[in-house]
Amino acid sequence: MIDDFDDDNLKAPEALKDMLVSEIELIRDAMTIVNMFLGENMLAGVKYLQEFEPKKNNTHE
């Protein structure tokens, strides 16, 4: 059974925790910067392109 595991043996070393937190913060910062430059511009570009999309006519002639 799995009941034999001791919680003290399952804890990660403090240095590993610090490295993981540092990597997560780096990824979060990078995503924030990417979103600043692409997020709003991409949304505006999609809205702009939708203006040129042909309108659908639902009336049957």
N, CA, C and O atoms as a GROMACS GRO file, in nm:
protein
  244
    1MET      N    1   0.083  -0.119   0.000
    1MET     CA    2   0.000   0.000   0.000
    1MET      C    3   0.087   0.125   0.000
    1MET      O    4   0.208   0.118   0.024
    2ILE      N    5   0.026   0.236  -0.027
    2ILE     CA    6   0.097   0.363  -0.033
    2ILE      C    7   0.102   0.428   0.105
    2ILE      O    8   0.166   0.533   0.120
    3ASP      N    9   0.040   0.372   0.204
    3ASP     CA   10   0.037   0.432   0.338
    3ASP      C   11   0.174   0.439   0.404
    3ASP      O   12   0.188   0.504   0.507
    4ASP      N   13   0.274   0.373   0.346
    4ASP     CA   14   0.406   0.368   0.408
    4ASP      C   15   0.487   0.496   0.387
    4ASP      O   16   0.592   0.511   0.449
    5PHE      N   17   0.442   0.588   0.302
    5PHE     CA   18   0.518   0.710   0.275
    5PHE      C   19   0.516   0.802   0.396
    5PHE      O   20   0.416   0.816   0.465
    6ASP      N   21   0.631   0.865   0.418
    6ASP     CA   22   0.645   0.962   0.526
    6ASP      C   23   0.650   1.101   0.463
    6ASP      O   24   0.727   1.123   0.370
    7ASP      N   25   0.571   1.194   0.513
    7ASP     CA   26   0.565   1.329   0.455
    7ASP      C   27   0.700   1.400   0.458
    7ASP      O   28   0.729   1.479   0.368
    8ASP      N   29   0.782   1.373   0.558
    8ASP     CA   30   0.912   1.440   0.567
    8ASP      C   31   1.003   1.402   0.451
    8ASP      O   32   1.088   1.481   0.410
    9ASN      N   33   0.986   1.284   0.398
    9ASN     CA   34   1.069   1.239   0.286
    9ASN      C   35   1.021   1.297   0.153
    9ASN      O   36   1.095   1.295   0.054
   10LEU      N   37   0.900   1.348   0.149
   10LEU     CA   38   0.843   1.399   0.025
   10LEU      C   39   0.865   1.548   0.005
   10LEU      O   40   0.827   1.602  -0.099
   11LYS      N   41   0.924   1.616   0.100
   11LYS     CA   42   0.943   1.761   0.089
   11LYS      C   43   1.063   1.792   0.000
   11LYS      O   44   1.167   1.727   0.009
   12ALA      N   45   1.045   1.893  -0.085
   12ALA     CA   46   1.152   1.935  -0.175
   12ALA      C   47   1.252   2.022  -0.099
   12ALA      O   48   1.214   2.091  -0.005
   13PRO      N   49   1.378   2.018  -0.139
   13PRO     CA   50   1.477   2.106  -0.076
   13PRO      C   51   1.442   2.253  -0.097
   13PRO      O   52   1.382   2.288  -0.199
   14GLU      N   53   1.478   2.337  -0.003
   14GLU     CA   54   1.445   2.480  -0.010
   14GLU      C   55   1.503   2.546  -0.135
   14GLU      O   56   1.440   2.633  -0.195
   15ALA      N   57   1.624   2.505  -0.176
   15ALA     CA   58   1.687   2.563  -0.295
   15ALA      C   59   1.604   2.532  -0.420
   15ALA      O   60   1.592   2.616  -0.509
   16LEU      N   61   1.547   2.412  -0.427
   16LEU     CA   62   1.465   2.374  -0.541
   16LEU      C   63   1.337   2.457  -0.544
   16LEU      O   64   1.292   2.499  -0.650
   17LYS      N   65   1.278   2.479  -0.428
   17LYS     CA   66   1.158   2.562  -0.420
   17LYS      C   67   1.187   2.703  -0.469
   17LYS      O   68   1.109   2.761  -0.544
   18ASP      N   69   1.299   2.758  -0.427
   18ASP     CA   70   1.337   2.893  -0.469
   18ASP      C   71   1.358   2.901  -0.620
   18ASP      O   72   1.320   2.999  -0.684
   19MET      N   73   1.420   2.797  -0.676
   19MET     CA   74   1.443   2.794  -0.821
   19MET      C   75   1.310   2.788  -0.896
   19MET      O   76   1.292   2.857  -0.997
   20LEU      N   77   1.218   2.707  -0.848
   20LEU     CA   78   1.088   2.695  -0.915
   20LEU      C   79   1.008   2.825  -0.907
   20LEU      O   80   0.948   2.867  -1.006
   21VAL      N   81   1.009   2.888  -0.791
   21VAL     CA   82   0.938   3.015  -0.775
   21VAL      C   83   0.999   3.120  -0.866
   21VAL      O   84   0.928   3.201  -0.926
   22SER      N   85   1.131   3.120  -0.877
   22SER     CA   86   1.200   3.216  -0.963
   22SER      C   87   1.162   3.194  -1.109
   22SER      O   88   1.137   3.290  -1.182
   23GLU      N   89   1.156   3.069  -1.153
   23GLU     CA   90   1.117   3.038  -1.290
   23GLU      C   91   0.973   3.080  -1.317
   23GLU      O   92   0.943   3.134  -1.424
   24ILE      N   93   0.884   3.054  -1.223
   24ILE     CA   94   0.743   3.091  -1.239
   24ILE      C   95   0.729   3.242  -1.250
   24ILE      O   96   0.653   3.291  -1.333
   25GLU      N   97   0.801   3.316  -1.168
   25GLU     CA   98   0.796   3.462  -1.173
   25GLU      C   99   0.851   3.514  -1.306
   25GLU      O  100   0.798   3.610  -1.362
   26LEU      N  101   0.956   3.451  -1.356
   26LEU     CA  102   1.015   3.490  -1.484
   26LEU      C  103   0.915   3.468  -1.598
   26LEU      O  104   0.900   3.553  -1.685
   27ILE      N  105   0.847   3.353  -1.597
   27ILE     CA  106   0.747   3.324  -1.700
   27ILE      C  107   0.631   3.421  -1.689
   27ILE      O  108   0.582   3.469  -1.791
   28ARG      N  109   0.586   3.450  -1.568
   28ARG     CA  110   0.475   3.544  -1.549
   28ARG      C  111   0.512   3.682  -1.602
   28ARG      O  112   0.432   3.747  -1.669
   29ASP      N  113   0.634   3.728  -1.572
   29ASP     CA  114   0.679   3.859  -1.621
   29ASP      C  115   0.686   3.861  -1.773
   29ASP      O  116   0.646   3.959  -1.836
   30ALA      N  117   0.738   3.753  -1.832
   30ALA     CA  118   0.748   3.746  -1.978
   30ALA      C  119   0.609   3.748  -2.041
   30ALA      O  120   0.589   3.816  -2.142
   31MET      N  121   0.515   3.676  -1.984
   31MET     CA  122   0.379   3.674  -2.038
   31MET      C  123   0.314   3.811  -2.026
   31MET      O  124   0.237   3.852  -2.114
   32THR      N  125   0.342   3.883  -1.918
   32THR     CA  126   0.287   4.017  -1.902
   32THR      C  127   0.341   4.110  -2.010
   32THR      O  128   0.265   4.189  -2.067
   33ILE      N  129   0.470   4.102  -2.037
   33ILE     CA  130   0.531   4.187  -2.139
   33ILE      C  131   0.476   4.153  -2.277
   33ILE      O  132   0.445   4.243  -2.355
   34VAL      N  133   0.464   4.024  -2.307
   34VAL     CA  134   0.410   3.983  -2.437
   34VAL      C  135   0.266   4.032  -2.451
   34VAL      O  136   0.227   4.081  -2.557
   35ASN      N  137   0.188   4.019  -2.345
   35ASN     CA  138   0.049   4.062  -2.350
   35ASN      C  139   0.039   4.214  -2.370
   35ASN      O  140  -0.052   4.262  -2.437
   36MET      N  141   0.133   4.289  -2.311
   36MET     CA  142   0.132   4.434  -2.327
   36MET      C  143   0.150   4.473  -2.474
   36MET      O  144   0.085   4.566  -2.522
   37PHE      N  145   0.237   4.401  -2.545
   37PHE     CA  146   0.268   4.438  -2.682
   37PHE      C  147   0.176   4.372  -2.784
   37PHE      O  148   0.149   4.429  -2.890
   38LEU      N  149   0.127   4.252  -2.754
   38LEU     CA  150   0.046   4.180  -2.851
   38LEU      C  151  -0.102   4.177  -2.816
   38LEU      O  152  -0.185   4.178  -2.907
   39GLY      N  153  -0.136   4.174  -2.691
   39GLY     CA  154  -0.274   4.154  -2.648
   39GLY      C  155  -0.370   4.255  -2.707
   39GLY      O  156  -0.463   4.217  -2.778
   40GLU      N  157  -0.350   4.381  -2.678
   40GLU     CA  158  -0.440   4.485  -2.727
   40GLU      C  159  -0.429   4.503  -2.877
   40GLU      O  160  -0.530   4.522  -2.945
   41ASN      N  161  -0.308   4.496  -2.930
   41ASN     CA  162  -0.290   4.512  -3.074
   41ASN      C  163  -0.358   4.400  -3.151
   41ASN      O  164  -0.418   4.424  -3.256
   42MET      N  165  -0.349   4.278  -3.099
   42MET     CA  166  -0.412   4.164  -3.164
   42MET      C  167  -0.563   4.181  -3.163
   42MET      O  168  -0.629   4.156  -3.264
   43LEU      N  169  -0.618   4.223  -3.052
   43LEU     CA  170  -0.762   4.244  -3.040
   43LEU      C  171  -0.808   4.354  -3.136
   43LEU      O  172  -0.910   4.339  -3.203
   44ALA      N  173  -0.733   4.462  -3.143
   44ALA     CA  174  -0.767   4.571  -3.235
   44ALA      C  175  -0.757   4.525  -3.380
   44ALA      O  176  -0.840   4.562  -3.462
   45GLY      N  177  -0.657   4.444  -3.411
   45GLY     CA  178  -0.642   4.392  -3.548
   45GLY      C  179  -0.757   4.303  -3.589
   45GLY      O  180  -0.804   4.311  -3.702
   46VAL      N  181  -0.803   4.218  -3.499
   46VAL     CA  182  -0.916   4.130  -3.529
   46VAL      C  183  -1.042   4.213  -3.552
   46VAL      O  184  -1.118   4.186  -3.645
   47LYS      N  185  -1.065   4.312  -3.468
   47LYS     CA  186  -1.182   4.399  -3.485
   47LYS      C  187  -1.175   4.472  -3.619
   47LYS      O  188  -1.276   4.487  -3.687
   48TYR      N  189  -1.056   4.518  -3.655
   48TYR     CA  190  -1.037   4.590  -3.780
   48TYR      C  191  -1.066   4.499  -3.900
   48TYR      O  192  -1.131   4.540  -3.995
   49LEU      N  193  -1.017   4.374  -3.894
   49LEU     CA  194  -1.039   4.281  -4.003
   49LEU      C  195  -1.186   4.241  -4.014
   49LEU      O  196  -1.234   4.212  -4.124
   50GLN      N  197  -1.258   4.240  -3.904
   50GLN     CA  198  -1.399   4.204  -3.908
   50GLN      C  199  -1.481   4.309  -3.984
   50GLN      O  200  -1.588   4.278  -4.037
   51GLU      N  201  -1.432   4.430  -3.988
   51GLU     CA  202  -1.504   4.535  -4.063
   51GLU      C  203  -1.504   4.505  -4.213
   51GLU      O  204  -1.596   4.546  -4.284
   52PHE      N  205  -1.403   4.434  -4.262
   52PHE     CA  206  -1.393   4.403  -4.403
   52PHE      C  207  -1.461   4.272  -4.440
   52PHE      O  208  -1.472   4.239  -4.558
   53GLU      N  209  -1.506   4.198  -4.341
   53GLU     CA  210  -1.573   4.071  -4.367
   53GLU      C  211  -1.708   4.098  -4.434
   53GLU      O  212  -1.783   4.185  -4.389
   54PRO      N  213  -1.738   4.025  -4.540
   54PRO     CA  214  -1.865   4.049  -4.606
   54PRO      C  215  -1.982   4.018  -4.513
   54PRO      O  216  -1.982   3.920  -4.439
   55LYS      N  217  -2.080   4.105  -4.519
   55LYS     CA  218  -2.198   4.088  -4.434
   55LYS      C  219  -2.284   3.976  -4.490
   55LYS      O  220  -2.301   3.965  -4.612
   56LYS      N  221  -2.338   3.893  -4.404
   56LYS     CA  222  -2.423   3.783  -4.446
   56LYS      C  223  -2.566   3.834  -4.458
   56LYS      O  224  -2.618   3.902  -4.369
   57ASN      N  225  -2.628   3.798  -4.568
   57ASN     CA  226  -2.767   3.837  -4.590
   57ASN      C  227  -2.854   3.716  -4.565
   57ASN      O  228  -2.842   3.615  -4.634
   58ASN      N  229  -2.942   3.724  -4.466
   58ASN     CA  230  -3.024   3.610  -4.426
   58ASN      C  231  -3.155   3.602  -4.502
   58ASN      O  232  -3.230   3.506  -4.482
   59THR      N  233  -3.187   3.699  -4.589
   59THR     CA  234  -3.312   3.694  -4.664
   59THR      C  235  -3.294   3.607  -4.787
   59THR      O  236  -3.192   3.615  -4.856
   60HIS      N  237  -3.391   3.526  -4.814
   60HIS     CA  238  -3.384   3.438  -4.931
   60HIS      C  239  -3.460   3.504  -5.046
   60HIS      O  240  -3.579   3.533  -5.034
   61GLU      N  241  -3.391   3.526  -5.152
   61GLU     CA  242  -3.453   3.593  -5.267
   61GLU      C  243  -3.478   3.495  -5.379
   61GLU      O  244  -3.531   3.534  -5.484
   0.00000   0.00000   0.00000
